[in-house]
């Protein structure tokens, strides 16, 4: 099975580096963002979408985190 490796941080442009740093602050890793960085437009569009959701969200922060944890557990997510 083919496996797509994460793009090295030194290979990222400034905007995607900032997105990765934000992901690391929030979740402790930027692996999924750096893997998506093979398609920079996707990373930038997804970041804009997430910013919009964060500003207009109707759920409070603790509940959103519980949802994230539950989804990660259901998907056997390692990080």
C-alpha positions as CSV (number, residue, x, y, z in Angstrom):
1,X,0.0,0.0,0.0
2,X,1.3,3.4,-0.9
3,X,2.0,5.8,1.9
4,X,2.2,9.6,1.6
5,X,5.0,11.0,3.9
6,X,4.7,14.4,5.6
7,X,6.5,17.3,4.0
8,X,9.6,18.4,5.9
9,X,9.1,21.7,7.8
10,X,12.1,23.3,6.0
11,X,10.3,22.7,2.7
12,X,7.1,24.6,3.6
13,X,6.3,28.2,2.6
14,X,5.7,30.8,5.3
15,X,1.9,30.6,5.3
16,X,1.8,26.8,5.7
17,X,4.6,27.0,8.3
18,X,2.4,29.3,10.4
19,X,-0.6,26.9,9.9
20,X,1.6,24.0,11.1
21,X,2.9,26.0,14.2
22,X,-0.8,26.7,15.1
23,X,-1.7,23.0,14.7
24,X,1.3,22.1,17.0
25,X,0.2,24.6,19.6
26,X,-3.4,23.2,19.6
27,X,-2.7,19.5,19.2
28,X,1.0,18.9,19.8
29,X,1.6,17.8,16.2
30,X,1.4,19.0,12.6
31,X,1.8,15.6,10.9
32,X,-1.6,15.7,9.2
33,X,-1.2,19.3,8.1
34,X,2.3,18.5,6.7
35,X,1.0,15.5,4.9
36,X,-1.7,17.6,3.3
37,X,1.0,20.1,2.4
38,X,1.7,18.1,-0.8
39,X,-1.3,20.2,-2.0
40,X,-0.7,23.7,-0.5
41,X,-4.1,25.0,-1.7
42,X,-5.9,22.4,0.2
43,X,-4.0,23.2,3.4
44,X,-4.7,26.9,3.0
45,X,-8.4,26.4,2.2
46,X,-8.9,24.0,5.1
47,X,-7.2,26.5,7.5
48,X,-9.5,29.2,6.4
49,X,-12.5,26.9,6.8
50,X,-11.4,26.0,10.3
51,X,-10.9,29.7,11.2
52,X,-14.4,30.4,10.1
53,X,-15.8,27.5,12.2
54,X,-13.8,28.7,15.2
55,X,-15.3,32.2,15.0
56,X,-18.9,31.1,14.3
57,X,-19.1,27.9,16.4
58,X,-22.1,27.4,18.5
59,X,-20.5,24.8,20.8
60,X,-18.4,25.9,23.7
61,X,-14.6,25.0,23.8
62,X,-14.8,22.1,26.4
63,X,-17.6,20.3,24.5
64,X,-15.7,20.7,21.1
65,X,-12.6,19.1,22.8
66,X,-14.7,16.2,24.1
67,X,-16.0,15.7,20.6
68,X,-12.5,15.7,19.1
69,X,-11.3,13.2,21.7
70,X,-14.3,10.9,21.1
71,X,-13.8,11.0,17.3
72,X,-10.0,10.3,17.7
73,X,-10.8,7.3,20.0
74,X,-13.4,5.9,17.6
75,X,-10.9,6.2,14.8
76,X,-8.0,4.7,16.8
77,X,-6.1,7.9,16.2
78,X,-2.6,7.8,17.6
79,X,-2.3,11.6,18.2
